[in-house]
Amino acid sequence: MSQTPMKKIYLYTRFERFWHWAQAVLILFLLFTGLEVHGVYAIFGYEEAVELHNLAAWTWLILYIFIIFWEATTGEWKQYIPTTRKLVTVAMYYSIGIFRGDPHPVPKTERVKHNPLQRLTYLGIALVLVPLQIVTGILYYFYNDWAVLGIHMKLGTLAAVHMFGALMLLAFVIVHVYMTTTGHTIMAHIKAMISGWEEVPDTPEEKEA
């Protein structure tokens, strides 16, 4: 059986690659320091872990603002518009087809970088999970000012919600790393996020994904 011919397309800009890797490092570092703050282990010491966690959190917030601005001004936000077209097909591919060696039902193009399942996942993270971490993190940071601000909440409840969000991010990172190995070679997607160039099947593009 002949293999599908491949072609290279420039899919990820320099800034896109920068914020992708920067976010990955910051999320992992926040998880690492956050677990120490919760007493899971002792590496930096509690006070230094708190300071490092806060520094990473503010850095991520600033980066996230730049990402939103970039998405809005470049039109890249359109890549995340949810669609149900081929959603079930993509889900079936990842459940069954990928293990049979079937071709991906929604190949990447310059116009359509993400399949329907990715769009829903990334949009949910961007609009729900990340804001949840930002809001709970800021409330955590200003805990000593709650009385002045008129905030009435149990710190334990806030901590549980923040930890839940962190564990959801960790679950996403684990699945995301696994999904990067499902290209036509095990390192294809990783290389693309380093160079910007993605190898995709050389087939006619569909009008809509």
C-alpha positions in Angstrom: 0.0 0.0 0.0 1.5 3.4 -1.1 2.0 6.0 1.6 0.2 9.4 1.4 2.6 12.0 0.0 3.5 14.7 2.6 4.1 18.4 2.3 5.4 21.1 4.7 3.3 24.1 5.7 4.3 27.0 8.0 1.7 26.6 10.7 3.1 28.2 13.9 4.5 31.7 14.1 7.5 32.6 16.4 5.2 34.2 19.0 2.8 31.3 18.9 5.7 28.9 19.6 7.1 31.1 22.3 3.8 31.4 24.2 3.1 27.7 23.8 6.5 26.6 25.4 6.4 29.5 27.9 3.0 28.5 29.1 4.0 24.8 29.4 7.0 25.7 31.6 5.0 28.1 33.7 2.1 25.7 34.2 4.5 22.9 35.2 6.4 25.2 37.6 3.2 26.4 39.1 2.1 22.8 39.7 5.5 22.0 41.2 5.6 24.9 43.6 1.9 24.7 44.3 2.2 21.1 45.5 5.0 22.1 47.8 2.9 24.9 49.2 0.3 22.2 50.0 3.0 20.2 51.8 3.4 17.4 49.4 7.2 17.6 49.5 9.9 20.1 50.6 12.3 21.4 48.0 12.5 25.2 48.2 10.9 25.6 51.6 7.4 26.9 52.2 8.1 30.7 52.1 10.4 30.5 49.0 7.9 28.1 47.3 5.1 30.7 47.9 7.2 33.5 46.5 8.2 31.5 43.4 4.6 30.4 42.9 3.4 34.0 43.0 6.1 35.2 40.6 5.3 32.5 38.1 1.6 33.2 38.5 1.9 36.9 37.8 4.2 36.1 34.8 1.6 33.8 33.4 -1.1 36.4 33.8 0.9 38.9 31.9 1.7 36.4 29.2 -1.9 35.4 29.0 -3.0 39.0 28.4 -0.5 39.2 25.6 -1.8 36.0 24.1 -5.4 37.2 24.2 -4.3 40.5 22.6 -2.4 38.6 19.9 -5.3 36.3 19.2 -7.7 39.2 18.9 -5.5 41.4 16.6 -4.3 38.7 14.3 -7.6 36.9 13.8 -6.2 33.7 15.2 -9.1 33.6 17.6 -11.1 32.2 14.6 -9.1 29.0 14.9 -11.0 28.3 18.2 -14.6 28.8 17.0 -16.4 25.6 18.0 -18.0 23.4 15.5 -19.7 20.0 15.7 -18.9 19.1 12.1 -16.9 15.9 12.1 -16.7 16.1 15.9 -18.0 12.5 16.3 -15.8 11.3 13.5 -12.7 12.8 15.2 -13.7 11.3 18.5 -14.1 7.9 16.9 -10.7 8.3 15.2 -9.0 8.9 18.5 -10.9 6.0 20.1 -10.5 3.4 17.4 -9.2 4.6 14.0 -5.8 5.8 15.3 -5.0 2.3 16.4 -5.9 0.9 13.0 -3.6 3.3 11.2 -6.5 5.3 9.7 -5.7 8.8 8.3 -6.8 11.7 10.4 -10.3 12.8 9.3 -9.4 16.5 9.7 -5.8 17.2 8.5 -4.2 20.5 9.5 -4.1 23.4 7.1 -2.9 27.0 7.4 -6.6 28.0 7.7 -7.7 25.2 10.0 -5.0 24.3 12.6 -7.3 22.5 15.1 -9.8 19.8 14.6 -13.3 20.1 16.2 -12.3 18.2 19.4 -9.2 20.4 19.9 -11.3 23.6 19.4 -13.7 22.6 22.1 -10.9 21.6 24.5 -8.8 24.6 23.9 -11.7 27.0 24.1 -12.9 25.4 27.3 -9.4 25.8 28.9 -9.1 29.4 27.7 -12.6 30.5 28.8 -13.2 28.4 31.9 -10.2 26.7 33.4 -7.5 29.4 33.0 -9.9 32.2 34.2 -10.8 29.9 37.2 -7.1 29.6 38.1 -6.6 33.4 37.7 -9.6 34.4 39.8 -8.9 31.9 42.6 -5.2 32.6 42.5 -5.8 36.4 42.9 -8.2 35.8 45.7 -5.6 33.5 47.3 -3.0 36.3 46.9 -5.1 38.9 48.6 -6.4 36.7 51.3 -5.3 39.1 54.1 -7.4 41.8 52.5 -10.7 39.9 52.3 -12.2 41.6 55.4 -11.5 45.0 53.8 -12.8 43.9 50.5 -15.9 42.4 52.0 -15.2 38.9 50.8 -16.7 36.1 52.9 -15.4 32.7 51.9 -13.7 29.8 53.6 -10.0 29.6 52.6 -10.3 25.8 52.5 -13.0 26.0 49.9 -10.9 28.4 47.8 -7.9 26.2 48.1 -9.9 23.1 47.0 -11.2 24.9 43.9 -7.8 26.2 43.0 -6.2 22.7 43.5 -9.0 21.1 41.4 -8.2 23.6 38.6 -4.5 22.8 38.9 -5.2 19.0 38.7 -7.4 19.6 35.6 -4.5 21.5 34.0 -2.1 18.6 34.9 -4.5 16.1 33.3 -4.6 18.3 30.1 -0.8 18.5 30.0 -0.5 14.7 30.3 -3.1 14.1 27.5 -1.6 16.9 25.4 1.9 15.4 25.6 0.5 12.0 24.7 -1.3 13.5 21.7 1.9 15.0 20.4 3.2 11.5 19.8 0.3 10.6 17.5 1.6 12.3 14.3 3.0 10.4 11.3 6.1 10.1 13.4 6.4 10.2 17.2 8.2 13.6 17.1 6.5 15.2 14.2 4.2 17.5 16.2 7.0 18.4 18.7 9.3 19.4 15.8 6.5 21.5 14.3 6.1 23.4 17.5 9.9 24.1 17.5 10.4 25.0 13.9 6.9 26.2 13.0 6.8 23.9 10.0 4.3 21.0 10.1 4.3 18.0 7.7 0.7 17.2 6.6 -0.8 14.9 4.0 -0.6 16.4 0.5 -4.4 16.2 -0.1 -7.0 18.7 -1.4 -8.2 21.0 1.4 -11.9 20.9 2.4 -13.8 24.2 2.5 -14.6 23.8 6.2 -13.4 21.7 9.1 
